[in-house]
Amino acid sequence: MAHRAVNLSKGIRVLAGVYHIQNANAYHSRLKEWMRRFHGVATKYLDHYLGWRRMIETFGEHLNSALWLTLSAGRYELQHEMAT
């Protein structure tokens, strides 16, 4: 993952027309709201929860048990076909 610094103190909120502070804020808000139902998670399992949330963000309403199984089996080439 690439890191891009946004200097808010200088009024810079967008870099290269793509990296926008609101994208980070919006994702953080959605993640916090979704994780609230778990009443906190152990740091040991945080990567599992983040992976689960990433799947929800990526596939949305297309996410079903068949897709979960396909992805967990490492059938990476099928991700794009099933998501569209």
C-alpha positions as a LaTeX table, in Angstrom:
\begin{tabular}{lrrr}
\hline
Residue & $x$ (\AA) & $y$ (\AA) & $z$ (\AA) \\
\hline
Met1 & 0.00 & 0.00 & 0.00 \\
Ala2 & 1.38 & 3.37 & $-0.94$ \\
His3 & 1.46 & 6.16 & 1.63 \\
Arg4 & 0.76 & 9.71 & 0.52 \\
Ala5 & 1.10 & 12.59 & 2.99 \\
Val6 & $-1.53$ & 15.32 & 2.87 \\
Asn7 & $-0.50$ & 18.55 & 4.60 \\
Leu8 & $-3.72$ & 19.89 & 6.10 \\
Ser9 & $-1.97$ & 22.76 & 7.87 \\
Lys10 & $-1.06$ & 24.17 & 4.45 \\
Gly11 & $-4.58$ & 23.60 & 3.14 \\
Ile12 & $-3.60$ & 20.66 & 0.94 \\
Arg13 & $-6.47$ & 18.18 & 0.97 \\
Val14 & $-6.05$ & 16.51 & $-2.42$ \\
Leu15 & $-2.93$ & 15.07 & $-4.06$ \\
Ala16 & $-2.78$ & 14.33 & $-7.80$ \\
Gly17 & $-6.57$ & 14.60 & $-7.99$ \\
Val18 & $-6.83$ & 11.08 & $-6.54$ \\
Tyr19 & $-5.63$ & 11.04 & $-2.94$ \\
His20 & $-8.22$ & 12.91 & $-0.91$ \\
Ile21 & $-8.39$ & 13.22 & 2.88 \\
Gln22 & $-12.14$ & 12.62 & 2.74 \\
Asn23 & $-11.56$ & 9.14 & 1.30 \\
Ala24 & $-9.58$ & 8.20 & 4.39 \\
Asn25 & $-12.08$ & 9.86 & 6.72 \\
Ala26 & $-15.04$ & 8.14 & 5.06 \\
Tyr27 & $-13.40$ & 4.69 & 5.21 \\
His28 & $-12.45$ & 5.21 & 8.84 \\
Ser29 & $-16.02$ & 6.19 & 9.69 \\
Arg30 & $-17.50$ & 3.13 & 7.92 \\
Leu31 & $-14.97$ & 0.83 & 9.59 \\
Lys32 & $-15.63$ & 2.23 & 13.08 \\
Glu33 & $-19.40$ & 1.94 & 12.64 \\
Trp34 & $-19.12$ & $-1.66$ & 11.39 \\
Met35 & $-16.74$ & $-2.72$ & 14.20 \\
Arg36 & $-18.90$ & $-1.17$ & 16.92 \\
Arg37 & $-21.13$ & $-4.29$ & 16.89 \\
Phe38 & $-18.20$ & $-6.43$ & 18.04 \\
His39 & $-17.54$ & $-4.29$ & 21.16 \\
Gly40 & $-13.83$ & $-4.20$ & 20.36 \\
Val41 & $-11.58$ & $-6.86$ & 18.90 \\
Ala42 & $-8.35$ & $-8.40$ & 20.08 \\
Thr43 & $-5.28$ & $-7.03$ & 18.31 \\
Lys44 & $-4.37$ & $-10.64$ & 17.56 \\
Tyr45 & $-7.43$ & $-10.93$ & 15.28 \\
Leu46 & $-7.53$ & $-7.39$ & 13.89 \\
Asp47 & $-6.14$ & $-8.45$ & 10.50 \\
His48 & $-9.01$ & $-10.96$ & 10.16 \\
Tyr49 & $-11.63$ & $-8.27$ & 10.81 \\
Leu50 & $-9.93$ & $-5.87$ & 8.40 \\
Gly51 & $-9.84$ & $-8.56$ & 5.72 \\
Trp52 & $-13.52$ & $-9.28$ & 6.28 \\
Arg53 & $-14.35$ & $-5.58$ & 5.98 \\
Arg54 & $-12.17$ & $-5.27$ & 2.85 \\
Met55 & $-14.21$ & $-8.06$ & 1.24 \\
Ile56 & $-17.46$ & $-6.27$ & 2.09 \\
Glu57 & $-16.12$ & $-2.99$ & 0.69 \\
Thr58 & $-14.85$ & $-4.66$ & $-2.50$ \\
Phe59 & $-17.73$ & $-6.92$ & $-3.43$ \\
Gly60 & $-20.72$ & $-5.38$ & $-1.64$ \\
Glu61 & $-24.00$ & $-7.07$ & $-2.56$ \\
His62 & $-22.17$ & $-9.56$ & $-4.83$ \\
Leu63 & $-20.55$ & $-11.19$ & $-1.81$ \\
Asn64 & $-22.02$ & $-14.64$ & $-1.22$ \\
Ser65 & $-20.88$ & $-18.02$ & 0.08 \\
Ala66 & $-19.74$ & $-19.21$ & $-3.37$ \\
Leu67 & $-17.50$ & $-16.16$ & $-3.78$ \\
Trp68 & $-16.09$ & $-16.57$ & $-0.25$ \\
Leu69 & $-15.16$ & $-20.18$ & $-1.02$ \\
Thr70 & $-13.67$ & $-19.29$ & $-4.39$ \\
Leu71 & $-11.50$ & $-16.56$ & $-2.91$ \\
Ser72 & $-10.45$ & $-18.64$ & 0.09 \\
Ala73 & $-9.34$ & $-21.42$ & $-2.27$ \\
Gly74 & $-6.96$ & $-18.97$ & $-3.95$ \\
Arg75 & $-8.86$ & $-18.71$ & $-7.22$ \\
Tyr76 & $-7.76$ & $-15.11$ & $-7.57$ \\
Glu77 & $-8.40$ & $-14.91$ & $-11.33$ \\
Leu78 & $-12.12$ & $-15.43$ & $-10.73$ \\
Gln79 & $-12.53$ & $-12.42$ & $-8.44$ \\
His80 & $-13.17$ & $-9.92$ & $-11.22$ \\
Glu81 & $-15.50$ & $-12.21$ & $-13.17$ \\
Met82 & $-17.70$ & $-12.90$ & $-10.17$ \\
Ala83 & $-17.74$ & $-9.29$ & $-8.97$ \\
Thr84 & $-19.02$ & $-7.90$ & $-12.26$ \\
\hline
\end{tabular}
